[in-house]
């Protein structure tokens, strides 16, 4: 216990190497005594996450493995569950368990977990689930109203809801007694960044680093939001400051973005054409200017007329290497996309890249520039599902062959009761169903446009700009609740797939649950007997799809 306490003190004052040695010694001592302790493993994993940010280091166990080992010893150990939640929120490639499922384990063990409620409320805020944020805030006000992180949550929500004076008053309350505390403004800035409200985040993060010049996390976030607001030189400066303040703490995002911005400053040239400017390699300018400039100008004119809004100056960064595009867009290689948009900044893979001939640069350009308009109308305040949904709808409107043909996945989702509820659709863009999120978002926008016309979609964007949440925006524009939208969308999908004759790919969990619930003896009522037979056929098909032929044969019998 003494070694653990010593390590925490060392970590608090920034002596991470000493803290690591103390924790390793504590772990060895525990093994020699009664066995490994989850508290030590969790602290060590948290330390490694702080120092390495998921970068593999020879000789060190990964943070994820340490949290898993802690939970194998103590399955409901709250600090390990919360650390794992943070890890899975940070690294979207960790799909073994969703962050939401991890957090549900926290509340299953302790329904009134204050750290869990705080973590969940901020996650909901960053996913645009404002109704859930308010519910979490109310519970926290009952349990721990004076906690600094709870008051920071109040300030962040007040800003998002356009209650700027309330936000300022709460920050004054927090920072008056602690003028050097950067955490509240850093936390608000990070949440705004996650919501794509980069320009708004800049002021908070600049204030945070002014309070504490050694807040490397605030410097890193400031670099990100400056870059995504179009200030690449300011971003490079902030990321450099982050490196200095980090004092050896590694961060792949910070390093990757710094490298790409440096490379762009050396190898790219910016060419301006009215309200559009392009960042590209000079040797490609003759070809790219011939095709991209008139195309983006045409897209800008067409979309501006349709939406009744003309965006301001826009920078389009064109990358010959997909890896550079990926890092500039999300901070890591392997981003499964060809374009990105942050509002006044668009990133795109060049038609001259190694992927040439395998993708449509025109489709990508039109999709991304439609985001410029959506984010401009809403001042980057609309949920991601509506801008992605409208951009997907715009693709098909522009060119029917650009459709994302995921009807097979739609059949599966409908059959398994797995269509994404409107309240959860924004969160789909953070997880493994992101591609289906694009497709469902496009269909949802198509349904709304078919029923209400196009102008209400612009009204929804403007409602989000005013700070309205999902319920308020749909009540104002469509006189519907999100649940009523879900019901209409289910009927829309049912009609859309009615003529498709294909057996769904059944969810194994649904099949097993159905199998347990079904009686061997058919009911006497004719209608109930027909449903009973159909359910057994579902069990048969689902079992066969899993390779469980014995169960399939039994179901057919």
C-alpha positions in Angstrom: 0.0 0.0 0.0 2.9 2.4 0.8 4.4 1.8 -2.7 1.0 2.5 -4.3 0.6 5.7 -2.3 4.2 6.7 -3.2 3.5 6.1 -6.9 0.4 8.2 -6.9 2.3 11.1 -5.3 5.1 10.7 -7.9 2.6 10.7 -10.7 0.9 13.8 -9.4 4.1 15.8 -9.5 4.9 14.5 -13.0 7.6 12.0 -12.1 6.1 9.3 -14.3 9.2 7.1 -14.6 9.6 7.0 -10.8 5.8 6.3 -10.4 6.2 3.4 -12.9 9.0 1.9 -10.9 7.1 2.2 -7.7 4.0 0.5 -9.2 6.0 -2.3 -10.7 7.6 -2.9 -7.3 4.2 -2.8 -5.7 2.9 -5.4 -8.2 5.8 -7.7 -7.5 5.2 -7.3 -3.8 1.6 -8.2 -4.2 2.4 -11.2 -6.2 4.7 -12.5 -3.6 2.0 -12.0 -0.9 -1.6 -12.7 -1.6 -1.6 -12.2 -5.4 -2.1 -9.3 -7.8 -4.3 -6.5 -6.7 -6.7 -4.8 -9.1 -6.0 -1.4 -7.6 -2.3 -1.6 -8.5 -3.0 -3.0 -12.0 -5.5 -0.2 -12.7 -3.1 2.5 -11.5 -0.3 1.1 -13.6 -2.6 0.9 -16.7 -3.8 4.4 -16.1 -0.2 5.6 -15.8 0.8 3.9 -19.0 -2.2 5.4 -20.8 -1.1 8.8 -19.6 2.5 8.3 -20.7 2.0 6.4 -23.9 -1.5 7.0 -25.2 -1.8 3.5 -26.7 1.6 3.6 -28.3 3.2 0.1 -28.1 6.4 0.1 -25.9 8.6 -2.9 -25.7 8.7 -4.3 -22.2 5.5 -2.6 -21.1 2.1 -4.2 -20.7 -0.6 -2.3 -22.5 -3.1 -0.2 -20.5 -6.0 -2.3 -22.0 -4.5 -5.6 -20.8 -3.8 -4.2 -17.4 -7.4 -3.1 -17.0 -8.6 -6.5 -18.2 -6.4 -8.3 -15.7 -7.7 -6.1 -12.9 -11.3 -6.9 -13.9 -10.5 -10.6 -14.1 -9.6 -10.4 -10.4 -12.5 -8.1 -9.4 -15.1 -7.9 -12.2 -16.9 -4.9 -10.8 -13.8 -2.9 -9.7 -15.1 0.6 -10.5 -11.8 2.4 -11.2 -10.8 -0.3 -13.8 -14.2 -0.1 -15.4 -14.1 3.7 -15.7 -10.5 3.6 -17.0 -11.6 1.0 -19.6 -14.5 3.2 -20.5 -12.1 6.2 -21.1 -9.8 3.9 -23.1 -12.6 2.7 -25.4 -13.9 6.2 -25.9 -10.4 7.4 -26.9 -9.6 4.5 -29.2 -12.5 3.7 -31.5 -10.7 0.7 -32.9 -11.4 -1.1 -29.5 -14.7 -2.7 -30.5 -14.6 -5.7 -28.2 -17.1 -3.9 -26.0 -18.8 -0.5 -26.5 -18.1 2.3 -24.0 -21.8 2.3 -23.2 -21.8 -1.4 -22.2 -18.7 -0.8 -20.0 -20.5 2.1 -18.2 -23.6 0.0 -17.7 -21.4 -2.5 -15.7 -20.4 0.4 -13.5 -24.1 1.3 -12.7 -25.1 -2.4 -12.4 -22.6 -2.6 -9.5 -23.3 0.8 -8.0 -26.3 2.7 -9.5 -25.2 6.0 -7.9 -21.6 6.0 -8.9 -20.7 9.6 -9.0 -17.6 9.2 -11.3 -19.7 7.0 -13.5 -22.4 9.6 -13.8 -19.9 12.3 -14.5 -18.2 10.3 -17.2 -21.5 9.3 -18.7 -22.9 12.8 -18.7 -19.8 14.2 -20.5 -19.9 11.4 -23.0 -23.6 12.1 -23.7 -22.8 15.8 -24.1 -20.1 15.0 -26.7 -22.5 12.7 -28.5 -25.2 15.4 -28.6 -27.6 13.6 -26.3 -28.7 16.7 -24.4 -31.8 15.1 -22.8 -29.6 12.4 -21.2 -27.1 15.0 -20.1 -29.8 16.9 -18.3 -31.0 13.7 -16.6 -27.4 12.9 -15.5 -26.9 16.5 -14.3 -30.1 16.4 -12.1 -28.9 13.1 -10.5 -25.5 14.6 -9.8 -27.0 17.7 -8.3 -28.8 15.4 -5.8 -25.6 13.4 -5.0 -22.7 15.9 -5.3 -23.8 19.3 -6.4 -20.6 21.1 -5.3 -18.0 18.9 -7.0 -15.9 20.8 -9.5 -16.4 18.3 -12.3 -20.2 18.6 -11.8 -20.1 22.4 -11.9 -17.9 22.1 -15.0 -20.6 20.0 -16.6 -23.1 22.7 -15.7 -20.9 25.3 -17.4 -20.4 23.1 -20.6 -24.1 22.4 -20.9 -25.0 26.1 -20.4 -22.6 27.1 -23.2 -24.1 24.4 -25.6 -27.6 25.7 -24.7 -26.6 29.3 -25.5 -26.8 30.3 -21.8 -23.5 32.1 -22.1 -23.9 34.3 -19.0 -24.6 31.2 -16.9 -21.5 29.5 -18.3 -19.4 32.6 -17.4 -20.8 32.8 -13.9 -20.0 29.1 -13.2 -16.5 29.5 -14.5 -16.0 32.6 -12.3 -17.2 30.6 -9.3 -14.8 27.8 -10.1 -11.8 29.8 -11.1 -12.0 32.7 -8.6 -10.5 30.6 -5.8 -8.3 28.7 -8.2 -7.1 31.1 -10.9 -4.4 28.7 -12.2 -6.8 25.7 -12.6 -7.0 25.0 -16.3 -9.2 21.8 -16.1 -12.7 23.5 -16.4 -11.9 25.4 -19.5 -9.9 22.5 -21.0 -12.9 20.1 -20.4 -15.4 22.5 -22.0 -13.0 23.0 -24.9 -12.6 19.3 -25.4 -16.4 18.7 -25.4 -16.9 21.4 -27.9 -14.2 19.9 -30.1 -15.9 16.5 -29.9 -19.1 18.3 -31.1 -17.2 19.7 -34.1 -17.6 23.2 -32.6 -13.9 23.9 -33.2 -14.1 27.7 -33.5 -16.0 28.0 -30.2 -13.5 25.6 -28.5 -10.5 27.8 -29.4 -11.3 30.5 -26.8 -11.7 28.0 -23.9 -8.5 26.2 -24.7 -6.5 29.4 -25.2 -7.8 30.5 -21.7 -6.8 27.1 -20.3 -3.2 27.3 -21.5 -2.9 30.9 -20.3 -3.8 29.6 -16.8 -1.4 26.7 -16.9 1.3 26.7 -19.6 2.2 23.1 -18.6 -1.3 21.7 -19.4 -0.1 19.6 -22.3 -3.6 18.1 -22.9 -5.0 21.6 -23.4 -2.2 22.5 -25.8 -2.9 19.3 -27.8 -6.6 20.0 -28.0 -5.8 23.6 -29.0 -3.6 22.4 -31.8 -6.5 20.2 -33.1 -9.1 22.9 -33.0 -6.9 25.5 -34.5 -6.1 23.2 -37.4 -9.7 22.3 -38.0 -10.7 26.0 -37.9 -8.1 26.7 -40.7 -5.3 28.1 -38.5 -2.6 25.5 -39.4 0.3 27.7 -38.3 -1.3 28.3 -34.9 -1.9 24.6 -34.7 1.7 23.8 -35.3 2.7 26.3 -32.6 0.3 24.8 -30.1 1.3 21.2 -30.8 5.0 22.2 -30.3 4.0 23.7 -26.9 2.2 20.5 -26.1 5.4 18.5 -26.8 7.4 20.7 -24.5 4.8 20.6 -21.7 4.2 16.9 -22.0 7.7 16.3 -20.6 8.2 12.9 -22.3 4.5 11.8 -22.3 3.9 10.4 -25.8 0.8 10.9 -27.9 0.4 9.4 -31.4 -2.3 11.9 -32.3 -0.1 14.8 -31.3 3.0 13.5 -33.1 1.2 12.4 -36.2 -0.7 15.7 -36.7 2.5 17.7 -36.0 4.4 15.7 -38.7 1.6 16.1 -41.3 1.2 19.8 -40.7 5.0 20.3 -40.9 5.0 18.3 -44.2 2.2 20.4 -45.6 4.0 23.6 -44.7 7.0 22.4 -46.6 5.5 20.5 -49.6 2.1 22.1 -50.2 1.3 25.3 -51.9 -1.9 27.2 -51.3 -3.7 28.5 -54.4 -6.7 30.9 -54.0 -9.7 31.1 -56.3 -12.2 33.6 -54.9 -13.8 32.1 -51.8 -12.1 28.8 -52.3 -8.4 28.0 -51.6 -6.7 24.7 -52.3 -3.7 23.3 -50.5 -1.8 20.8 -52.8 1.6 19.8 -54.1 2.8 22.2 -56.7 3.7 19.6 -59.3 0.0 18.5 -59.4 -1.5 22.0 -59.6 -2.0 22.1 -63.4 -4.1 18.9 -63.4 -5.9 19.5 -60.1 -6.8 23.1 -60.9 -8.3 22.1 -64.2 -10.7 19.6 -62.6 -11.2 20.4 -59.0 -11.5 24.2 -59.1 -14.5 24.3 -61.4 -16.1 21.3 -59.8 -16.0 22.7 -56.3 -17.1 26.1 -57.6 -20.1 24.4 -59.2 -20.9 22.4 -56.1 -20.7 25.6 -53.9 -23.1 27.5 -56.2 -25.6 24.6 -56.5 -25.7 23.9 -52.8 -25.8 27.5 -51.8 -28.9 28.1 -54.0 -30.6 25.0 -52.6 -30.0 25.7 -48.9 -30.3 29.5 -49.2 -26.9 29.9 -47.6 -23.5 30.9 -49.0 -20.6 29.7 -47.0 -17.6 31.8 -46.3 -14.0 31.2 -47.3 -13.2 27.5 -47.5 -9.8 25.7 -47.7 -9.7 22.3 -49.5 -6.5 20.3 -48.6 -5.8 17.7 -51.3 -3.5 14.8 -50.3 -1.6 12.5 -52.7 -1.0 9.9 -49.9 -4.0 8.5 -48.1 -1.9 8.1 -44.9 -1.3 11.9 -44.8 -5.0 12.5 -45.5 -6.0 10.1 -42.7 -3.6 11.7 -40.2 -4.7 15.3 -41.1 -8.3 14.3 -40.8 -8.4 12.2 -37.6 -4.8 12.0 -36.3 -4.2 8.4 -37.2 -3.6 6.3 -40.3 -6.2 3.9 -41.5 -9.2 6.2 -41.6 -11.7 4.4 -43.9 -12.8 7.4 -45.8 -11.7 9.6 -48.8 -12.8 13.0 -47.5 -13.5 14.9 -44.3 -15.0 18.3 -43.4 -14.6 20.4 -40.3 -16.6 23.4 -41.5 -14.3 25.9 -43.2 -11.7 23.1 -43.9 -12.2 20.1 -46.2 -9.7 17.3 -46.6 -9.7 15.0 -49.6 -7.7 12.3 -51.2 -6.2 13.4 -54.5 -7.5 12.0 -57.8 -3.7 11.5 -58.5 -3.2 9.3 -55.4 -2.3 5.7 -55.4 -6.0 5.0 -55.2 -6.7 6.7 -58.5 -9.3 4.8 -60.6 -10.8 3.1 -57.5 -13.0 5.9 -56.2 -15.0 8.8 -57.3 -13.3 12.1 -56.3 -16.4 13.9 -57.6 -18.7 12.0 -55.2 -16.4 12.7 -52.3 -16.1 16.4 -53.2 -19.8 16.9 -53.4 -20.5 15.0 -50.2 -17.8 17.0 -48.3 -18.8 20.4 -49.7 -22.4 19.8 -48.7 -21.0 19.5 -45.1 -19.5 22.9 -45.5 -23.0 24.3 -46.1 -24.7 22.2 -43.3 -22.1 23.2 -40.8 -22.2 26.8 -41.9 -25.9 27.1 -41.5 -25.8 25.6 -38.1 -22.5 27.1 -37.0 -21.2 23.5 -36.5 -23.9 22.9 -34.0 -26.0 20.3 -35.8 -25.8 16.6 -34.8 -23.5 14.5 -37.0 -26.3 12.2 -38.2 -28.2 15.0 -40.0 -25.2 16.4 -41.8 -24.0 12.9 -42.8 -27.6 11.9 -43.7 -28.2 15.0 -45.8 -24.8 14.6 -47.5 -25.6 11.0 -48.3 -29.0 12.1 -49.7 -27.3 14.8 -51.8 -25.0 12.1 -53.3 -27.9 10.2 -54.7 -29.8 13.3 -55.8 -26.7 14.4 -57.7 -26.0 11.0 -59.2 -28.2 7.9 -58.6 -25.3 5.5 -59.2 -23.6 7.0 -56.1 -26.1 5.2 -53.9 -24.7 3.3 -50.9 -26.3 0.0 -51.6 -26.8 -1.4 -48.2 -30.2 -2.9 -48.6 -29.0 -6.3 -47.4 -27.9 -4.7 -44.1 -31.2 -2.8 -44.0 -33.1 -6.1 -44.2 -31.0 -7.6 -41.4 -31.4 -4.5 -39.2 -35.2 -4.5 -39.7 -35.6 -8.2 -39.1 -33.5 -8.1 -35.9 -35.2 -5.0 -34.5 -31.8 -3.3 -34.8 -32.6 -0.1 -36.7 -30.7 2.6 -34.8 -33.1 4.8 -32.7 -32.9 8.5 -33.6 -31.6 9.3 -30.1 -28.7 6.9 -30.6 -27.9 7.7 -34.2 -25.2 10.2 -33.5 -23.4 7.7 -31.4 -23.3 5.2 -34.3 -20.6 7.4 -35.9 -18.2 6.5 -33.1 -18.5 2.8 -33.4 -18.5 -0.3 -35.7 -21.8 0.6 -37.3 -20.6 3.9 -38.7 -21.2 2.9 -42.4 -24.7 1.8 -41.6 -25.1 5.1 -39.7 -24.4 6.9 -43.0 -26.9 4.8 -44.9 -29.6 5.0 -42.3 -29.0 8.8 -41.9 -29.5 9.2 -45.6 -32.7 7.1 -45.6 -34.0 9.1 -42.6 -33.4 12.4 -44.4 -35.1 11.0 -47.5 -38.2 10.0 -45.5 -38.4 13.4 -43.9 -38.0 15.2 -47.3 -40.6 12.9 -48.9 -43.1 13.7 -46.2 -42.3 17.3 -45.3 -40.4 18.7 -48.3 -36.8 20.0 -48.3 -37.2 23.4 -46.5 -37.9 21.8 -43.1 -34.4 20.1 -43.3 -32.9 23.6 -43.4 -35.2 24.6 -40.6 -33.8 21.7 -38.5 -30.3 22.9 -39.1 -31.2 26.4 -38.0 -33.0 25.1 -35.0 -29.8 23.3 -33.9 -27.9 26.5 -34.4 -30.2 28.1 -31.9 -29.2 25.6 -29.3 -32.2 23.3 -29.5 -31.8 19.7 -28.7 -33.3 16.8 -30.7 -36.7 16.9 -29.0 -37.0 20.7 -29.3 -35.9 20.8 -32.9 -38.3 18.1 -34.1 -41.2 19.5 -32.0 -40.7 22.9 -33.6 -40.1 21.8 -37.2 -42.1 18.5 -37.6 -44.3 18.4 -34.5 -42.9 15.0 -33.7 -41.0 13.3 -30.9 -37.9 11.3 -31.7 -39.8 8.1 -30.8 -42.5 9.1 -33.3 -39.8 9.6 -36.0 -38.6 6.1 -35.2 -42.1 4.6 -35.7 -42.5 6.4 -39.0 -39.0 5.3 -40.1 -39.7 1.7 -39.3 -42.8 1.8 -41.5 -40.7 3.5 -44.2 -38.1 0.8 -44.1 -40.8 -1.9 -44.1 -42.2 -0.5 -47.3 -38.8 -0.1 -48.8 -37.7 -3.7 -48.3 -41.2 -5.3 -49.0 -40.2 -6.5 -52.5 -36.8 -8.0 -51.4 -37.0 -11.7 -51.2 -34.1 -12.7 -49.1 -33.7 -14.3 -45.7 -32.2 -12.0 -43.1 -28.9 -12.8 -41.4 -30.3 -13.4 -38.0 -28.7 -12.1 -34.8 -27.5 -15.3 -32.9 -28.6 -13.7 -29.6 -32.1 -13.2 -31.0 -32.2 -16.7 -32.3 -31.2 -18.3 -29.0 -33.7 -16.2 -27.0 -36.5 -17.1 -29.4 -35.5 -20.8 -29.2 -35.7 -20.7 -25.4 -39.1 -19.0 -25.4 -40.9 -21.2 -28.0 -43.0 -24.1 -27.0 -42.7 -27.5 -28.7 -46.5 -27.8 -28.9 -48.2 -25.4 -31.4 -51.0 -23.1 -30.1 -54.6 -23.9 -31.0 -55.4 -20.4 -32.4 -54.7 -20.3 -36.1 -53.1 -16.9 -36.1 -50.9 -17.7 -33.1 -50.0 -21.1 -34.7 -48.8 -19.3 -37.9 -46.6 -17.0 -35.9 -45.3 -20.0 -33.9 -44.3 -21.8 -37.1 -42.7 -18.7 -38.6 -40.7 -18.2 -35.4 -39.4 -21.8 -35.5 -38.4 -21.2 -39.1 -36.4 -18.2 -37.9 -34.7 -20.4 -35.4 -34.0 -23.0 -38.1 -32.5 -20.4 -40.5 -30.5 -18.7 -37.8 -29.1 -21.9 -36.5 -28.2 -23.0 -40.0 -26.4 -19.7 -40.6 -24.3 -20.3 -37.5 -23.5 -23.8 -38.6 -25.6 -25.4 -35.9 -27.2 -28.0 -38.1 -28.6 -30.2 -35.3 -30.5 -27.2 -33.8 -31.7 -26.3 -37.3 -33.0 -29.8 -38.0 -34.8 -29.9 -34.6 -36.4 -26.5 -35.3 -37.7 -27.8 -38.7 -39.0 -31.0 -37.1 
